[in-house]
Amino acid sequence: MAGAVSLFLDVLRLTSAILVLCYHGLVFWYPDSVGPMAQVAHAAVIVFFVLSGYVIAFASSRREVSAEAYAVARLARIASVGVPALLLTALLQLIGAHFNPDYYAAVSRHWDALRYLLTTLCLQNIWFLSASPPTNTPFWSLSYEAAYYLLYGLLLFVPKSRWKWLALAAVMLLVGPNILLLLPCWLLGVLAFRLGDIAMSRGVAIVLAALAAALLVFIVLRVSPLPLSTMNAPLFFSSRFLTD
């Protein structure tokens, strides 16, 4: 990947991560001050999905050109972040519940062991579940990412046959509608990579980038989330899939 492109993606990733971090800090310490930050942070997560599709499309066309290489890379990516974060979440919950049991009893949504098991398997948001550990709800996005990795891998590496389409259908049936509702966002990243070889002048590219940025800001700040503005059951984090 060209150095300028890689730098741009890193800046975009870092900016999105900081926005999400600030939002969760506000929710915890200053919940009355969240305001439009909730929409901004959710949009930042959608940016992560698009970035993921772009980077995976790049990697699978350059380095991960076999099913084995792709599977190892994807599992390593998920496990290297997910396993330490989940272990730390469990440890901090145990420590916190010991020193402040009333607070943790209030935030608990019960079935904690099952929640940790589902999250370990990246199944915490299949169908109409929202089963991330109660003290680490951002884990929801990992179940989405894992499903997209699997679907894209099947699409790329399983030879064309009825088994390919049966495997894709089986995974879609397993993950359910909520995860599939945001799949187009991830696929937009793949499309962006595929369109990357289109030749255009620097001036046209700058104008298009500026228009895209302006449109993004307008949608996030001025367009009401559709079809639902809340993140309650049954759609939870996919409740804004149209504006997403």
PyMOL commands that set and color helices and strands:
alter all, ss='L'
color gray80, all
select helices_A, chain A and resi 3-29+31-33+37-62+67-99+101-107+112-120+137-157+162-175+177-181+183-197+202-222+236-238
alter helices_A, ss='H'
color red, helices_A
deselect
rebuild
show_as cartoon
